[in-house]
Amino acid sequence: MIRILPLAALLCCLPLAAQTPADLFVRHRVVEATASPDGALIAYTQRTADSTGDRFAEEIFVIPAGGGEPWWLGAGSKPAFAPQGEAIAWIGPEGQLMSRDSLAAVSRIRYPGGRGAVTGFRWSPNAGRLVVDVPGSLEEDGLRVWGRALRVLVIVEPTGAAQATTTGTPGELRIGPSDPDLPGALDFDWLDDSTLVIAGRDLGAVTDPDASYLYRFRLGGGDPEYLIGEGGRWHTPVVSPDGEWIAFTGHPVGPGPWSADELLVVRRDGTGLKRLTVGLDRDVRDVHWESDSRHLWFATEDRGSRNLQRVDSRNGRIGPTTSGSHFLSLGDIPRRGDWAVGVQSSVRTAGALVRFPLNHTDRLQALITPDREVPTGDIEEFDFRAADGTVLSGWLFLPPGFVPSTQYPLLVEIHGGPHAMAGNGYAPFALAHAAAGRLVLRVNPRGSTGYGFDIATGLAGRWPGQDIDDLREAITEVVARGFVDTAQITVVGQGAGGVMAEALRQADRRVRRTILRCTGGAWLQGSDAPDLAPWDEWVASRPFRRSIDLWMANTPIPTAAASRTPVLVVEGTPTAPEPLAFGESLHLVLARAGVLTAFHRLSISCTDAGPASQVDLFTLESQWLTTTP
């Protein structure tokens, strides 16, 4: 089944001839949003692409909730209004905690011992306190893992001056699971002005290193109290407005490579546990309570799109929901008001600020669209059957001015993860290669999320495995249409997709060139498909460092020289030692075997690559594709 996404935006945008591939990387986008408790204001973070300085800068703006002219608040991200009054705090560009109220100038919140960069915080319900997340690390069983420390602050002046009342980690508790799946997620919330609920690991107890439970922690002293969650990997607790219920997400710890994060609620005393999304079979994200402390909203992914759903915490009844071919993230629901605010991105829009009435989810209102829609060629969304009959999804980006009777080079782009999802979000490299005259095929093969458990876990403990057969079927589907130059088929893998790209190069003689782009588990800013966790953590939910033999049995490196087709390897400058430099290792194996291979090292890490670096990378790839025999 083929679905052609409309090109209505072309009537209001620049002509195709005025759009260059490089322009697709210099896009401004809204990335997050929050509302004031009274529903009067919306604060949002806009990521601005500065090609001259080669960076993505984040700035915070405030806008009336009904729309209007925004005003600049400051540089930084993660704005949050205080539950009482109009004070607002945010994280500055260097990780410092900032604040201001309706009258005062911007102030930096200082606290004793605050050396690390703040990664998250939450206001207390009434007392003007903030609990702050500062990253740290520690050694567990000789292995380097993540741990985070809590610092609790009290605002003592309207200007935002602060002093610490409690510092350090509560007891032996570490916040969040080890190697968290959700970077930047807040794994704590306030139950009341003197008590926190924390998702974490008690190092003083014997627990599975992959586990994370819920604890209560009273600021007056004492050790964290176990609340609920033994045998699971639970995170992101969100307390209801009345303080009586805790919503949280996660899944039981098991031997499989992937389980959907479900939504659960429990009373503050640990009783009344309810599983609200049993049978949904999709990851739950962006959880927010309505003001009635009964209904919750959350985001889920399905076959390339991301939409929002509402659930009744009393009976688990779901509805209403949003719909559409887009990535829609939920930002906030104000305490007063019957609407929600979020961020919407699509294949042509990097990120827009939107709001909608809670009882009319079809009425998405765009408040801020930093850039006009990208003029592109048609983009076909299609379904295809794998060899065993499984129905999977793909997207074919057609060059501007596409002529069916002409044959075009085909570039197959593979997402990372491998438990991640390509689809209806903004993908600048795919758009740029299409604008340069190539067909670009993006596929969600077996192992991708957005399908449900059976397909996401369909690799059956072997990766790469049937996912390579799925990719081959998708290529066959496109080649059969008659407009592919079969002498110019390239496969590009990013992150974990690099492992799959190499396996596909070896398995399919139609692949004439291969590009491995940033395979070290990192991702490039500007798209909607980052690797949420390093791919080397995939095998059986056990890190590579604990499963070297198992990983080596699956890696395509030992047999790389069996195929003689050229390979381009692009890696960033690592900011920390990598457990396995897959791209570099493959490059050495191929070079020693006499295979034509090239290696390019970015001057910075892939994660820190700005728009100019990404333009240079795209130019490098294009030149290599047109000059390599």
Secondary structure by P-SEA (a helix, b strand, c coil): cbbbbbcccccccccccccccccccbbbbbccccccccccbbbbbbbbbbcccccbbbbbbbbcccccbbbbccccccccccccccbbbbbccccccccccccccbbbbbbccccccccccccccccbbbbbbbbbccccccbbbbbbbbbbbbbccccbbbbbccccccccccccccccccccccccccccccbbbbbcccccccccccbbbbbbbbccccccccccccccccccccccccccbbbbbbbcccccccccbbbbbbccccccccccccccccccccccccccccccccccccccccbbbbbccccccccccccccbbbbbcccccccccccbbbbcccccbbbbcccccccccccccccccccccccbbbbbcccccccccccbbbbbcccccccbbbbbbbbbbccccccccccccaaaaaaaaabbbbbbbbcccccccccccccccccccccaaaaaaaaaaaaaaacccccccbbbbbbccaaaaaaaaaaaccccccbbbbcccccccccccccccccccccccccccccccaaaaaacccccccccccbbbbbbbcccccccccaaaaaaaaaaaaaccbbbbbbbccccccccaaaaaaaaaaaaaaaaccc
